[in-house]
Amino acid sequence: MRDNSEAFKNTVGGKAAPATGAAAIRVEGLSKRVADASGELTILHSIDFTVQPAETLAIVGASGSGKSTLLGLLAGLDTPSGGRVLLDGTDIFALDEDGRAAFRKAKLGFVFQSFQLLSHLNALENVMLPLELRGDNGAREKAEAMLGRVGLSSRLRHYPKYLSGGEQQRVALARAFVTEPPLLFADEPTGSLDAATGESVIQLMFELNRERGSTLVLVTHDPAMAARCGRTITIAAGKLV
């Protein structure tokens, strides 16, 4: 992700500024089409839904239904073929690429199934990174405290290759939560973990989310994880069921 906080300031300072009392997430007519060998494939068909502040929402559906594509669009990591996504009242696709990157830095935390830790940084440095990118002078102290919160105080200097899958996902959770983002997205956050480790990570994720009151949207195949959310929506063949 490229960083351009000035572009973000300029854009958000104008017509795209968040509206007071806005829904945390508003999706309007969102669609995604891609070209394939047969012509054009529609991955998402005119999706509409709203998520309120501090709500927890699970997106479920079979493999290939469009769940992860939808989450990527919500985060502005991909661009739609049609429709809008408003996060905190800001139409993220009215922003340019730099503006969306800066918006993510300011507003979003993201937990990936594959952890997405930087291999050349140790656990502490991975968690410090988003704080440093936004110029936080207390990055080290905040990162150490968050790693302590996820039970990794003794693993601060360990690089990802020396951490178990569960430990890596805990580092990823710490990195996502350390900036206290109002919006948190998670894409199959326990998909790479065994059942027991996945359960401990699920508990930790929901505990952290309750403590910080963020809005949580997660994609999952796990019905037990979905049941912990306040609401579930199902995607089937690119359509909202």
Secondary structure, DSSP 8 states (H G I E B T S, - for coil): ----HHHHHHHHTTTT---TT--SEEEEEEEEEEEETTEEEEEEEEEEEEE-TT-EEEEE--TTSSHHHHHHHHTTSS--SEEEEEETTEEGGGS-HHHHHHHHHHHEEEE-TT----TTS-HHHHHHHHHHHTT-TTHHHHHHHHHHHTT-GGGTT--GGGS-HHHHHHHHHHHHHTT--SEEEEESTTTTS-HHHHHHHHHHHHHHHHHHT-EEEEE-S-HHHHHTSSEEEEEETTEE-
